[in-house]
Amino acid sequence: MKTKKIALMLGMFSWILGCNSQVLAVSFSCTDFDDPKGVGLTYGNGINDRNQIVGYYISKGQVHGFLDNGGEFTNVDDPQAAGKTYPQGINNAGEIVGYYFDGKGNTHGFLDNNGEFTNIDSPRGVGTSYATAINNRGEIVGYYTDSKGHIHGFVEKNGQFTNIDNPHASGYTYANGINDQGDVVGYYYGTGSEHGFVEKNGQFTNIDDPQTLGRSYAAGINNKGEIVGYYFDHDSEIHGFVENNGAFADIDDSNALGGTFATGINNSGKIVGYYSDMPYTLDPHGFLATPHLDKK
């Protein structure tokens, strides 16, 4: 793992602390990582408050999940998978969710609890269920495809599934992240473009980076309501973002030539994701961004 002094260029944005109204500038340092068993194709997807990271890597045509615990990598492979397991999220208890492909090409969500795997498949899904995040209350979000080919987000708790459908969506809603308050983030297709959203108590609000050309994707949310994701700009270049109370800041890894994707954030504000170091291709490497608050 290699730490860079200035790995993410955020343009220095300000947050106001309500208790004393001090203005703080937020900057990040970045540590890149690759699973040592891979061939430089590593995707970072989720992080908990113990700084454990989950994701997946590609090696010899196979996709393996991993758990990165302080630089020690352990494989996370669903025993029912036909060589393709994709962990997406982890909570503070170390429970991991994601999805895998079976031998028939169907996708199943999974929950890995200390090596014991359980399928997380929506009963309304037709061979395609994806689990994407889990909070500390054990609530799991994800999405599935129905018999008409439409995609619906869901929240699962103790085997009960509740749909998450953005009212502005044209049949396609993806749920990607959930915090301990039950706030859900994701994205939807509507009017020819993709929009990020946050859902709180049934109310949907768009999360669209102001620099996007109609393609924003919210991927993770913490208990402070800070949201991460990525967007395509007017030149179709991909940038990660972090959003806080309507203020957006870019996250661009300094080694990225083919885009930066911010995918998860913990309650300390640490952000995990991946970037491509080759233009117009996806040659991914994971990164961990650590915030620093410098009082002005």
C-alpha positions as CSV (number, residue, x, y, z in Angstrom):
1,M,0.0,0.0,0.0
2,K,1.3,3.4,-0.9
3,T,0.2,6.7,0.6
4,K,0.4,9.8,-1.4
5,K,0.7,13.3,0.2
6,I,-1.7,14.9,-2.3
7,A,-3.7,12.2,-4.0
8,L,-7.2,13.7,-4.1
9,M,-7.7,17.2,-5.4
10,L,-10.8,18.6,-3.7
11,G,-10.5,22.3,-4.4
12,M,-10.9,22.8,-0.6
13,F,-14.5,23.2,0.3
14,S,-15.9,24.5,3.6
15,W,-18.2,23.0,6.2
16,I,-19.8,25.0,9.0
17,L,-19.8,23.5,12.5
18,G,-23.1,24.5,14.1
19,C,-21.7,24.4,17.7
20,N,-19.2,27.2,17.2
21,S,-19.6,28.4,13.6
22,Q,-16.0,27.8,12.8
23,V,-15.2,27.3,9.1
24,L,-13.0,24.3,8.4
25,A,-11.3,23.4,5.1
26,V,-11.4,19.7,4.3
27,S,-8.5,18.0,2.4
28,F,-7.7,14.3,1.9
29,S,-4.7,12.1,1.7
30,C,-5.0,8.9,-0.2
31,T,-3.7,5.4,0.1
32,D,-3.9,3.2,-3.0
33,F,-4.2,-0.5,-2.6
34,D,-4.3,-3.7,-4.7
35,D,-5.1,-7.2,-3.5
36,P,-1.8,-9.0,-3.8
37,K,-3.5,-12.0,-5.3
38,G,-4.8,-10.0,-8.2
39,V,-3.2,-8.6,-11.3
40,G,-3.7,-4.9,-10.5
41,L,-7.5,-5.1,-11.1
42,T,-8.9,-4.2,-7.7
43,Y,-12.2,-2.5,-6.8
44,G,-12.8,-1.0,-3.4
45,N,-16.5,-0.8,-2.5
46,G,-17.3,-0.6,1.2
47,I,-15.8,0.5,4.5
48,N,-16.9,0.3,8.1
49,D,-15.9,2.3,11.2
50,R,-13.1,-0.3,12.0
51,N,-11.6,0.8,8.6
52,Q,-12.2,-2.7,7.2
53,I,-12.6,-2.5,3.5
54,V,-14.4,-4.9,1.1
55,G,-14.3,-5.2,-2.6
56,Y,-13.2,-7.6,-5.3
57,Y,-10.3,-8.3,-7.6
58,I,-9.9,-10.1,-10.9
59,S,-7.3,-12.9,-11.5
60,K,-7.1,-15.4,-14.3
61,G,-10.6,-14.7,-15.5
62,Q,-12.1,-15.2,-12.0
63,V,-13.6,-12.6,-9.7
64,H,-12.9,-13.0,-6.0
65,G,-14.1,-10.9,-3.2
66,F,-11.8,-9.7,-0.5
67,L,-11.7,-8.3,3.0
68,D,-8.9,-5.8,3.7
69,N,-8.2,-5.7,7.5
70,G,-5.3,-3.3,8.0
71,G,-3.5,-4.4,4.9
72,E,-4.2,-8.1,5.4
73,F,-6.3,-9.4,2.6
74,T,-8.6,-12.4,3.0
75,N,-10.7,-13.9,0.2
76,V,-14.5,-13.6,0.4
77,D,-16.0,-16.1,-2.1
78,D,-19.6,-17.4,-1.9
79,P,-19.4,-21.2,-2.0
80,Q,-22.3,-21.3,-4.5
81,A,-20.5,-18.9,-6.9
82,A,-19.3,-20.0,-10.3
83,G,-16.1,-18.0,-10.0
84,K,-17.6,-14.6,-9.6
85,T,-18.2,-13.0,-6.1
86,Y,-18.6,-9.2,-5.7
87,P,-18.7,-7.9,-2.1
88,Q,-20.2,-4.4,-1.9
89,G,-20.7,-3.4,1.8
90,I,-19.7,-4.2,5.4
91,N,-21.0,-3.0,8.8
92,N,-19.3,-2.7,12.1
93,A,-20.0,-6.2,13.1
94,G,-18.1,-7.4,10.1
95,E,-21.2,-8.7,8.2
96,I,-20.5,-8.4,4.4
97,V,-23.1,-8.2,1.6
98,G,-22.7,-8.4,-2.1
99,Y,-23.7,-10.6,-5.0
100,Y,-22.5,-13.6,-7.0
101,F,-23.1,-15.4,-10.2
102,D,-24.2,-19.0,-10.2
103,G,-23.5,-21.7,-12.8
104,K,-26.6,-20.7,-14.8
105,G,-25.5,-17.0,-15.0
106,N,-28.1,-15.9,-12.4
107,T,-27.2,-13.3,-9.8
108,H,-27.9,-13.7,-6.1
109,G,-27.4,-11.3,-3.2
110,F,-25.6,-12.7,-0.3
111,L,-24.9,-12.0,3.4
112,D,-21.6,-13.3,4.8
113,N,-21.7,-13.6,8.6
114,N,-18.3,-14.8,9.8
115,G,-18.0,-17.2,6.9
116,E,-21.6,-18.4,6.9
117,F,-23.3,-17.3,3.6
118,T,-27.0,-16.7,3.2
119,N,-28.8,-15.8,0.0
120,I,-30.5,-12.4,-0.1
121,D,-32.9,-12.8,-3.1
122,S,-36.0,-10.7,-3.5
123,P,-39.0,-12.9,-4.0
124,R,-40.1,-10.6,-6.8
125,G,-36.8,-11.0,-8.6
126,V,-36.3,-13.1,-11.7
127,G,-32.8,-14.5,-11.4
128,T,-31.3,-11.2,-10.7
129,S,-30.9,-9.9,-7.1
130,Y,-28.0,-7.7,-5.9
131,A,-27.2,-6.8,-2.3
132,T,-25.2,-3.6,-2.1
133,A,-24.9,-2.3,1.5
134,I,-25.8,-3.2,5.2
135,N,-26.1,-0.9,8.2
136,N,-25.4,-1.7,11.8
137,R,-29.1,-2.6,12.4
138,G,-28.8,-5.4,9.9
139,E,-30.9,-3.7,7.2
140,I,-29.7,-4.6,3.7
141,V,-30.3,-2.6,0.5
142,G,-30.0,-3.7,-3.0
143,Y,-32.0,-4.1,-6.2
144,Y,-33.6,-6.8,-8.4
145,T,-35.1,-7.2,-11.9
146,D,-38.8,-8.1,-12.2
147,S,-40.6,-10.2,-14.8
148,K,-41.0,-7.1,-17.0
149,G,-37.3,-6.3,-17.0
150,H,-37.8,-3.3,-14.6
151,I,-35.4,-2.7,-11.8
152,H,-36.5,-2.0,-8.2
153,G,-34.5,-1.1,-5.2
154,F,-35.2,-2.9,-1.9
155,V,-34.6,-2.8,1.8
156,E,-34.4,-6.2,3.5
157,K,-34.8,-6.8,7.2
158,N,-35.2,-10.3,8.8
159,G,-36.4,-11.7,5.5
160,Q,-38.9,-9.0,4.8
161,F,-38.4,-7.0,1.5
162,T,-39.7,-3.5,0.9
163,N,-39.4,-1.9,-2.5
164,I,-37.6,1.4,-3.0
165,D,-38.9,3.0,-6.2
166,N,-38.1,6.6,-7.0
167,P,-41.4,8.3,-8.2
168,H,-39.6,10.0,-11.1
169,A,-38.0,6.8,-12.4
170,S,-39.0,5.3,-15.7
171,G,-38.9,1.8,-14.3
172,Y,-35.3,1.6,-13.0
173,T,-34.3,2.4,-9.4
174,Y,-31.0,1.2,-7.9
175,A,-30.4,1.3,-4.1
176,N,-26.7,1.4,-3.2
177,G,-26.2,2.6,0.4
178,I,-28.0,2.8,3.7
179,N,-27.1,4.4,7.1
180,D,-28.2,3.6,10.6
181,Q,-31.1,6.0,10.3
182,G,-32.4,4.0,7.4
183,D,-31.7,6.7,4.8
184,V,-31.1,5.1,1.4
185,V,-29.0,6.4,-1.5
186,G,-28.8,5.2,-5.1
187,Y,-29.7,6.3,-8.6
188,Y,-32.6,6.1,-11.1
189,Y,-33.2,6.4,-14.8
190,G,-35.6,9.2,-15.8
191,T,-36.3,11.4,-18.8
192,G,-33.2,10.1,-20.6
193,S,-30.7,10.7,-17.8
194,E,-29.5,9.2,-14.6
195,H,-29.9,10.9,-11.2
196,G,-28.6,10.2,-7.8
197,F,-31.1,10.3,-4.9
198,V,-31.4,10.1,-1.2
199,E,-34.6,8.6,0.3
200,K,-35.5,9.6,3.9
201,N,-38.8,8.4,5.4
202,G,-40.4,8.0,1.9
203,Q,-39.2,11.4,0.7
204,F,-36.9,11.4,-2.3
205,T,-34.4,14.1,-3.1
206,N,-32.1,14.3,-6.1
207,I,-28.3,14.1,-5.6
208,D,-27.0,15.5,-8.8
209,D,-23.5,17.0,-9.0
210,P,-23.9,20.5,-10.5
211,Q,-21.0,19.7,-13.0
212,T,-22.7,16.7,-14.4
213,L,-24.2,16.3,-17.9
214,G,-27.2,14.3,-16.6
215,R,-25.3,11.3,-15.2
216,S,-24.9,11.2,-11.4
217,Y,-24.7,8.2,-9.2
218,A,-25.0,8.2,-5.4
219,A,-23.2,5.2,-3.9
220,G,-22.8,5.5,-0.1
221,I,-24.0,7.4,2.9
222,N,-22.9,7.7,6.5
223,N,-24.7,8.6,9.7
224,K,-23.9,12.3,9.3
225,G,-25.7,12.3,6.0
226,E,-22.5,12.7,4.0
227,I,-23.0,11.1,0.5
228,V,-20.4,9.8,-1.9
229,G,-20.7,8.8,-5.5
230,Y,-19.5,9.7,-9.0
231,Y,-20.6,11.6,-12.1
232,F,-19.8,12.1,-15.8
233,D,-18.9,15.7,-16.7
234,H,-19.5,17.5,-20.0
235,D,-16.5,15.8,-21.5
236,S,-17.7,12.4,-20.4
237,E,-14.9,12.2,-17.8
238,I,-15.7,10.5,-14.5
239,H,-15.2,12.2,-11.2
240,G,-15.9,11.0,-7.6
241,F,-17.8,13.4,-5.4
242,V,-18.7,13.9,-1.7
243,E,-21.9,15.8,-0.9
244,N,-22.7,17.5,2.4
245,N,-25.9,19.5,2.9
246,G,-26.0,20.4,-0.8
247,A,-22.3,21.3,-1.1
248,F,-20.4,19.1,-3.6
249,A,-16.6,18.5,-3.8
250,D,-14.8,16.5,-6.5
251,I,-12.6,13.5,-5.6
252,D,-10.1,12.8,-8.3
253,D,-7.2,10.4,-7.6
254,S,-4.0,12.0,-8.9
255,N,-3.1,8.8,-10.7
256,A,-6.5,8.5,-12.4
257,L,-6.5,8.8,-16.2
258,G,-9.7,6.9,-16.8
259,G,-11.9,8.1,-14.0
260,T,-12.4,8.1,-10.2
261,F,-15.3,6.3,-8.5
262,A,-16.2,7.0,-4.8
263,T,-18.2,4.1,-3.5
264,G,-18.3,4.1,0.3
265,I,-17.9,6.3,3.3
266,N,-17.7,5.6,7.1
267,N,-18.7,7.7,10.0
268,S,-15.2,9.2,10.3
269,G,-15.5,10.5,6.7
270,K,-13.0,8.0,5.3
271,I,-13.9,7.3,1.7
272,V,-13.2,4.1,-0.3
273,G,-13.4,3.6,-4.0
274,Y,-11.4,2.9,-7.1
275,Y,-9.8,4.6,-10.1
276,S,-8.5,3.7,-13.5
277,D,-4.9,4.6,-14.4
278,M,-5.5,4.1,-18.2
279,P,-7.6,6.4,-20.4
280,Y,-10.7,5.0,-22.0
281,T,-10.2,1.6,-20.3
282,L,-11.0,0.3,-16.8
283,D,-7.7,-0.7,-15.2
284,P,-8.8,-0.3,-11.6
285,H,-7.0,0.2,-8.3
286,G,-8.6,0.7,-4.9
287,F,-8.1,3.8,-2.8
288,L,-8.8,5.0,0.7
289,A,-9.1,8.7,1.3
290,T,-8.6,10.1,4.8
291,P,-10.0,13.5,5.6
292,H,-8.0,16.2,7.4
293,L,-9.6,19.2,8.9
294,D,-7.5,22.4,8.9
295,K,-8.9,25.3,10.9
296,K,-8.7,28.6,9.0
